[in-house]
Amino acid sequence: MDTNSPLIEVEQNTSDIYIPLQAWFEGRKFLSHRFSGQNCSDNPSSDWGTWLSIQECCPLHQVNSLNWVGLHEARKNTDSFLGNVKSEFNGKLPIFIHEKERVIIEKKIGIPPKPSLPIYLISCSDMDDTNEHIVYVGKTVNSKRFIGGHSAALKLLDPKYNNMKKRIYRATPWFYDGKDYISLDWISPTSLAIELLDFIESHLIYNLKPELNTSKKKNEDTRYSFYLHIQN
């Protein structure tokens, strides 16, 4: 056994999209207007830019070792972090972070929390990484654990999947309303965020037709008319 190798082979995307508050924290972007203290209620339209940002990939057999953060918990973590920052600066959130403020925040509060990754895609490929295809699409809202995909993982024990590489990709939906880039974690109200998450899962299943999904494959979800991009 190679003791120098990581226990969990996770590939991560460390862009601003992965940690939404990171660019603000590092003084590269202004804080989103939705955190200014005013109540914000989103109204999605077909003009919104919508994409699925794939953030992590690891072998499927290591899935239970991953850190699963539910949508509700991610929202709570963001609120807590910003609340602590606000308290540190006399009840006001800095719209722009300078180096001095960043050092104070990191020392006393910590770094910005990671977002939830509520969409996951399970794929299979040949051992040489060719012919990779999605076999299951799922979502998670409240749980830290990989629950919905357990049945799919059991189906992958079928002998026809022997000698195939199995991976799980985790992703977060993003939106652009013409003014702001909005993580699913930031969509308001929470009920709308959950509805959009369900729509995106349905959209992916209908269009990708993963062989291990048993529902949402026959009828297209027409609640929204987004054109969904997928990027990593």
C-alpha positions as CSV (number, residue, x, y, z in Angstrom):
1,M,0.0,0.0,0.0
2,D,1.3,3.4,-0.9
3,T,1.1,5.4,2.3
4,N,1.8,8.7,0.4
5,S,-1.3,8.5,-1.6
6,P,-4.5,10.3,-0.4
7,L,-7.2,8.2,1.2
8,I,-9.8,9.9,-0.9
9,E,-9.0,10.6,-4.6
10,V,-11.1,13.7,-5.1
11,E,-10.5,16.1,-8.0
12,Q,-11.8,19.6,-7.1
13,N,-12.6,22.8,-9.1
14,T,-11.2,25.7,-7.0
15,S,-12.6,28.5,-9.1
16,D,-14.8,31.3,-7.7
17,I,-17.8,29.3,-8.7
18,Y,-16.8,26.5,-6.3
19,I,-16.5,28.8,-3.2
20,P,-19.0,31.7,-4.0
21,L,-17.8,34.1,-1.4
22,Q,-14.1,33.5,-2.1
23,A,-13.7,36.3,-4.7
24,W,-15.2,38.8,-2.3
25,F,-13.1,37.5,0.6
26,E,-9.9,37.9,-1.4
27,G,-10.8,41.4,-2.5
28,R,-11.4,40.6,-6.2
29,K,-15.2,41.3,-6.3
30,F,-17.8,43.2,-4.5
31,L,-20.3,41.5,-2.2
32,S,-23.5,40.4,-3.9
33,H,-26.3,42.9,-3.4
34,R,-28.5,40.2,-2.0
35,F,-26.5,40.3,1.3
36,S,-27.0,44.0,1.8
37,G,-29.7,43.4,4.4
38,Q,-32.7,44.0,2.2
39,N,-35.2,41.2,1.6
40,C,-34.6,39.6,-1.8
41,S,-37.1,37.4,-3.7
42,D,-36.0,35.9,-7.0
43,N,-38.2,35.6,-10.0
44,P,-36.7,33.2,-12.5
45,S,-37.2,33.8,-16.2
46,S,-36.2,32.3,-19.5
47,D,-33.6,35.1,-19.8
48,W,-31.6,33.8,-16.9
49,G,-28.3,32.2,-17.8
50,T,-28.2,28.7,-16.1
51,W,-25.5,26.2,-15.8
52,L,-24.3,23.2,-13.8
53,S,-20.8,23.7,-12.4
54,I,-19.2,20.3,-11.8
55,Q,-16.9,20.7,-8.8
56,E,-15.8,17.3,-7.6
57,C,-15.1,13.9,-9.0
58,C,-14.0,10.7,-7.2
59,P,-14.2,6.9,-7.6
60,L,-17.7,5.8,-6.6
61,H,-16.5,3.3,-4.0
62,Q,-15.2,6.3,-1.9
63,V,-18.5,8.1,-1.9
64,N,-19.3,7.6,1.8
65,S,-16.1,9.3,2.7
66,L,-17.1,12.6,1.0
67,N,-18.3,15.6,2.9
68,W,-22.0,16.0,2.1
69,V,-23.4,19.4,2.9
70,G,-27.1,19.8,2.4
71,L,-28.7,22.9,0.8
72,H,-30.3,24.0,4.1
73,E,-27.0,23.5,6.0
74,A,-25.0,25.4,3.3
75,R,-27.5,28.4,3.6
76,K,-27.2,28.3,7.3
77,N,-23.3,28.2,7.1
78,T,-23.3,31.2,4.8
79,D,-25.7,33.2,7.0
80,S,-23.6,32.4,10.1
81,F,-20.3,33.4,8.4
82,L,-21.7,36.7,7.1
83,G,-23.3,37.4,10.5
84,N,-20.0,36.9,12.3
85,V,-18.3,39.2,9.8
86,K,-21.0,41.8,10.3
87,S,-20.6,41.7,14.1
88,E,-16.8,42.1,13.7
89,F,-17.3,45.3,11.7
90,N,-19.7,47.2,13.9
91,G,-22.9,45.7,12.4
92,K,-22.0,46.4,8.7
93,L,-20.9,44.0,6.0
94,P,-17.9,45.3,4.1
95,I,-19.0,45.6,0.4
96,F,-15.3,45.2,-0.6
97,I,-12.6,43.5,1.4
98,H,-9.1,45.0,1.6
99,E,-6.1,43.0,2.8
100,K,-6.4,44.3,6.4
101,E,-10.0,43.2,6.7
102,R,-9.3,39.8,5.1
103,V,-6.6,39.1,7.7
104,I,-9.0,40.0,10.5
105,I,-11.8,37.8,9.1
106,E,-9.5,34.8,8.5
107,K,-7.9,35.0,11.9
108,K,-11.1,35.6,14.0
109,I,-13.8,33.9,11.9
110,G,-12.2,31.7,9.3
111,I,-12.6,31.3,5.6
112,P,-15.9,31.4,3.6
113,P,-17.9,28.1,3.8
114,K,-18.2,25.8,0.8
115,P,-21.4,25.5,-1.0
116,S,-23.7,22.5,-1.2
117,L,-23.2,20.2,-4.2
118,P,-26.7,19.0,-4.4
119,I,-26.6,17.4,-7.9
120,Y,-24.6,14.2,-8.5
121,L,-23.9,12.2,-11.6
122,I,-22.7,8.6,-11.6
123,S,-20.8,7.5,-14.7
124,C,-19.3,4.3,-16.0
125,S,-16.4,4.0,-18.5
126,D,-14.0,1.4,-19.9
127,M,-10.9,0.9,-17.8
128,D,-9.0,3.1,-20.2
129,D,-11.4,5.9,-19.6
130,T,-13.1,5.6,-23.0
131,N,-16.8,5.4,-23.6
132,E,-17.7,7.2,-20.3
133,H,-21.5,7.7,-20.0
134,I,-23.9,8.9,-17.3
135,V,-25.9,6.1,-15.7
136,Y,-27.6,7.9,-12.9
137,V,-28.6,11.5,-11.9
138,G,-29.6,12.4,-8.4
139,K,-30.0,15.2,-5.9
140,T,-29.7,15.8,-2.2
141,V,-31.3,18.6,-0.2
142,N,-31.1,17.9,3.5
143,S,-28.7,15.1,4.1
144,K,-24.9,15.0,4.3
145,R,-25.0,11.4,3.2
146,F,-25.2,9.8,-0.2
147,I,-28.7,8.3,0.1
148,G,-30.6,8.4,-3.2
149,G,-27.7,6.9,-5.1
150,H,-27.4,3.8,-2.9
151,S,-30.0,1.9,-5.0
152,A,-28.1,2.9,-8.2
153,A,-24.8,1.7,-6.6
154,L,-26.4,-1.7,-5.9
155,K,-27.6,-2.0,-9.5
156,L,-24.0,-1.4,-10.5
157,L,-23.1,-4.8,-8.9
158,D,-24.8,-6.3,-12.0
159,P,-22.1,-8.4,-13.8
160,K,-22.5,-6.3,-16.9
161,Y,-20.8,-3.4,-15.1
162,N,-17.8,-5.5,-14.1
163,N,-14.4,-4.3,-15.4
164,M,-15.8,-0.7,-15.7
165,K,-14.6,2.4,-13.9
166,K,-17.4,4.0,-11.8
167,R,-17.2,7.7,-10.8
168,I,-19.4,10.2,-9.1
169,Y,-19.4,13.9,-10.1
170,R,-20.8,16.5,-7.7
171,A,-22.1,19.8,-9.0
172,T,-23.9,23.0,-8.0
173,P,-26.4,24.9,-10.1
174,W,-25.7,28.6,-10.9
175,F,-27.8,31.3,-12.4
176,Y,-27.2,34.8,-14.0
177,D,-30.1,37.2,-13.8
178,G,-28.5,39.9,-15.9
179,K,-27.0,41.6,-12.8
180,D,-25.6,39.0,-10.5
181,Y,-24.2,35.4,-10.5
182,I,-26.4,33.5,-8.1
183,S,-25.5,30.2,-6.5
184,L,-28.5,27.9,-5.8
185,D,-27.6,28.3,-2.1
186,W,-28.4,32.0,-2.4
187,I,-31.8,31.7,-4.3
188,S,-34.6,33.2,-2.3
189,P,-36.9,32.0,-0.9
190,T,-35.6,28.5,0.1
191,S,-38.8,26.9,-1.4
192,L,-37.8,28.3,-4.8
193,A,-34.3,27.0,-4.5
194,I,-35.7,23.5,-3.8
195,E,-38.1,23.8,-6.8
196,L,-35.2,24.8,-9.1
197,L,-33.1,22.0,-7.9
198,D,-35.9,19.5,-8.6
199,F,-36.3,21.0,-12.1
200,I,-32.6,20.8,-12.9
201,E,-32.6,17.1,-11.8
202,S,-35.6,16.4,-14.0
203,H,-34.1,18.3,-16.9
204,L,-30.9,16.3,-16.7
205,I,-32.7,12.9,-16.4
206,Y,-35.0,13.7,-19.3
207,N,-32.2,14.7,-21.6
208,L,-29.5,12.3,-20.6
209,K,-31.8,9.3,-20.1
210,P,-29.5,7.6,-17.6
211,E,-30.2,3.9,-17.6
212,L,-30.4,3.5,-13.8
213,N,-33.0,6.3,-13.3
214,T,-36.5,4.9,-13.2
215,S,-38.5,8.2,-13.2
216,K,-38.6,11.5,-14.9
217,K,-37.3,10.0,-18.2
218,K,-40.6,10.0,-20.2
219,N,-42.1,13.4,-19.6
220,E,-40.3,16.7,-19.9
221,D,-40.5,19.1,-17.0
222,T,-41.7,22.4,-18.5
223,R,-41.9,24.5,-15.3
224,Y,-39.0,26.6,-16.6
225,S,-37.4,27.2,-20.1
226,F,-33.8,27.5,-19.1
227,Y,-31.1,26.5,-21.5
228,L,-28.8,24.5,-19.1
229,H,-25.0,24.5,-19.7
230,I,-22.7,22.0,-18.1
231,Q,-19.1,23.0,-17.3
232,N,-16.2,21.8,-15.2
